[in-house]
Amino acid sequence: MFIEFGAPFPGFVPEARDYRVVIETRLGHRKGWRPLLTFTWRAARMTSPGQYITYSNSPDDLTSDQKAQADAALKALAAKVVKNASPPDTGE
């Protein structure tokens, strides 16, 4: 099994909100990617975006303090991505 992570565009940083996620698979006898399953990813739980750790995806166990912590962590990550982004190529 090969796993790849994708986003809508380069530099994408999630916000502290729910996202619809589609897991796709590529079967050896078929061309292209096929949807396998869809679920709601609760990004507000991601309080340490720089680390590969697991978080609960339950909609019922998030306090307002935890949501604020996740929002601050994701905003810090977004600022880091923007700071390190290269300017677009204008072709000049």
GROMACS elastic network, one bead per residue, 0.5 to 0.9 nm:
[ bonds ]
;  ai    aj funct       b0    kb
    2    25     6  0.89160   500
    2    26     6  0.89538   500
    3    25     6  0.88834   500
    6     9     6  0.81969   500
    7    10     6  0.72198   500
    7    11     6  0.85760   500
    7    12     6  0.63326   500
    7    13     6  0.86696   500
    8    12     6  0.68141   500
    9    12     6  0.58157   500
   11    78     6  0.82584   500
   11    81     6  0.61913   500
   11    82     6  0.74081   500
   11    85     6  0.73415   500
   12    78     6  0.80339   500
   12    81     6  0.82898   500
   13    74     6  0.72183   500
   13    75     6  0.83908   500
   13    77     6  0.70860   500
   13    78     6  0.55501   500
   13    81     6  0.77152   500
   14    17     6  0.79126   500
   14    19     6  0.86680   500
   14    43     6  0.69454   500
   14    74     6  0.67638   500
   14    75     6  0.87609   500
   14    77     6  0.89948   500
   14    78     6  0.80313   500
   15    18     6  0.83732   500
   15    43     6  0.67936   500
   15    44     6  0.72943   500
   15    70     6  0.87399   500
   15    71     6  0.68280   500
   15    74     6  0.61573   500
   15    75     6  0.74355   500
   15    78     6  0.87148   500
   16    42     6  0.77011   500
   16    43     6  0.51756   500
   16    45     6  0.74730   500
   16    46     6  0.77448   500
   16    67     6  0.71555   500
   16    68     6  0.84786   500
   16    70     6  0.62459   500
   16    71     6  0.50130   500
   16    72     6  0.86523   500
   16    73     6  0.89723   500
   16    74     6  0.68385   500
   16    75     6  0.87311   500
   17    41     6  0.84365   500
   17    42     6  0.61206   500
   17    43     6  0.54066   500
   17    44     6  0.52069   500
   17    45     6  0.87295   500
   17    71     6  0.86235   500
   18    40     6  0.63764   500
   18    41     6  0.56249   500
   18    43     6  0.58054   500
   18    44     6  0.71328   500
   19    39     6  0.83739   500
   19    40     6  0.56243   500
   19    41     6  0.51396   500
   19    42     6  0.64734   500
   19    43     6  0.71459   500
   20    38     6  0.69925   500
   20    39     6  0.59411   500
   20    41     6  0.62442   500
   20    42     6  0.89119   500
   21    37     6  0.83839   500
   21    38     6  0.55735   500
   21    39     6  0.54356   500
   21    40     6  0.60200   500
   21    41     6  0.63436   500
   22    35     6  0.65903   500
   22    36     6  0.73587   500
   22    37     6  0.58809   500
   22    39     6  0.67046   500
   22    40     6  0.88973   500
   23    34     6  0.85597   500
   23    35     6  0.60282   500
   23    36     6  0.54934   500
   23    37     6  0.53132   500
   23    38     6  0.61754   500
   23    39     6  0.83778   500
   24    33     6  0.59230   500
   24    34     6  0.52234   500
   24    36     6  0.50477   500
   24    37     6  0.71380   500
   24    38     6  0.88931   500
   25    32     6  0.85678   500
   25    33     6  0.54448   500
   25    34     6  0.52867   500
   25    35     6  0.63005   500
   25    36     6  0.60519   500
   26    29     6  0.87009   500
   26    30     6  0.72408   500
   26    31     6  0.74305   500
   26    32     6  0.62058   500
   26    34     6  0.61833   500
   26    35     6  0.88728   500
   27    30     6  0.54658   500
   27    31     6  0.74699   500
   27    32     6  0.80621   500
   27    33     6  0.76364   500
   27    34     6  0.80299   500
   28    31     6  0.76792   500
   30    33     6  0.83259   500
   30    34     6  0.89527   500
   31    34     6  0.88957   500
   35    38     6  0.78649   500
   40    57     6  0.81566   500
   41    44     6  0.88095   500
   41    57     6  0.66553   500
   42    45     6  0.61355   500
   42    46     6  0.80645   500
   42    56     6  0.84529   500
   42    57     6  0.57512   500
   42    58     6  0.78351   500
   42    59     6  0.74654   500
   43    46     6  0.54583   500
   43    47     6  0.87877   500
   43    57     6  0.84288   500
   43    70     6  0.79741   500
   43    71     6  0.89989   500
   43    74     6  0.89640   500
   44    47     6  0.75160   500
   44    62     6  0.83674   500
   44    66     6  0.79782   500
   44    67     6  0.55496   500
   44    68     6  0.83324   500
   44    69     6  0.86093   500
   44    70     6  0.54407   500
   44    71     6  0.65781   500
   44    74     6  0.86406   500
   45    48     6  0.89157   500
   45    55     6  0.62823   500
   45    56     6  0.70360   500
   45    57     6  0.73722   500
   45    62     6  0.73043   500
   45    66     6  0.71694   500
   45    67     6  0.66787   500
   45    69     6  0.87375   500
   45    70     6  0.60096   500
   45    71     6  0.88443   500
   46    49     6  0.59036   500
   46    53     6  0.88619   500
   46    54     6  0.85246   500
   46    55     6  0.67548   500
   46    67     6  0.87630   500
   46    69     6  0.87089   500
   46    70     6  0.54865   500
   46    71     6  0.84129   500
   46    73     6  0.78301   500
   46    74     6  0.77292   500
   47    55     6  0.87940   500
   47    66     6  0.76067   500
   47    67     6  0.82397   500
   47    69     6  0.60215   500
   47    71     6  0.76745   500
   47    72     6  0.81117   500
   47    73     6  0.57340   500
   47    74     6  0.74972   500
   48    51     6  0.57731   500
   48    52     6  0.82940   500
   48    53     6  0.80271   500
   48    70     6  0.74775   500
   48    73     6  0.64284   500
   48    74     6  0.81812   500
   49    52     6  0.74795   500
   49    53     6  0.86046   500
   49    70     6  0.85886   500
   49    73     6  0.68672   500
   49    74     6  0.67800   500
   49    77     6  0.72232   500
   50    77     6  0.79276   500
   56    59     6  0.85739   500
   56    61     6  0.81548   500
   56    62     6  0.89129   500
   57    60     6  0.88757   500
   57    61     6  0.88173   500
   58    61     6  0.63089   500
   58    62     6  0.80689   500
   59    62     6  0.70322   500
   60    63     6  0.87919   500
   62    65     6  0.81959   500
   62    66     6  0.61574   500
   62    67     6  0.66680   500
   63    66     6  0.51800   500
   63    67     6  0.63270   500
   63    68     6  0.86894   500
   64    67     6  0.50474   500
   64    68     6  0.61562   500
   64    69     6  0.85967   500
   65    68     6  0.50925   500
   65    69     6  0.61631   500
   65    70     6  0.86510   500
   66    69     6  0.50046   500
   66    70     6  0.61654   500
   66    71     6  0.85347   500
   67    70     6  0.51026   500
   67    71     6  0.60658   500
   67    72     6  0.86146   500
   68    71     6  0.50182   500
   68    72     6  0.61697   500
   68    73     6  0.86074   500
   69    72     6  0.52107   500
   69    73     6  0.62074   500
   69    74     6  0.86868   500
   70    73     6  0.50431   500
   70    74     6  0.61074   500
   70    75     6  0.85026   500
   71    74     6  0.52574   500
   71    75     6  0.61298   500
   71    76     6  0.86231   500
   72    75     6  0.51257   500
   72    76     6  0.61755   500
   72    77     6  0.86588   500
   73    76     6  0.51460   500
   73    77     6  0.62877   500
   73    78     6  0.87045   500
   74    78     6  0.61270   500
   74    79     6  0.86335   500
   75    79     6  0.61984   500
   75    80     6  0.86319   500
   76    79     6  0.51400   500
   76    80     6  0.63038   500
   76    81     6  0.87575   500
   77    80     6  0.50705   500
   77    81     6  0.62539   500
   77    82     6  0.86816   500
   78    81     6  0.50994   500
   78    82     6  0.61743   500
   78    83     6  0.85420   500
   79    82     6  0.51443   500
   79    83     6  0.60521   500
   79    84     6  0.86389   500
   80    83     6  0.50910   500
   80    84     6  0.62275   500
   80    85     6  0.85647   500
   81    84     6  0.52414   500
   81    85     6  0.59919   500
   82    85     6  0.51221   500
   82    86     6  0.84636   500
   83    86     6  0.83711   500
   85    88     6  0.88774   500
   86    89     6  0.86959   500
   87    90     6  0.87877   500
   89    92     6  0.78617   500
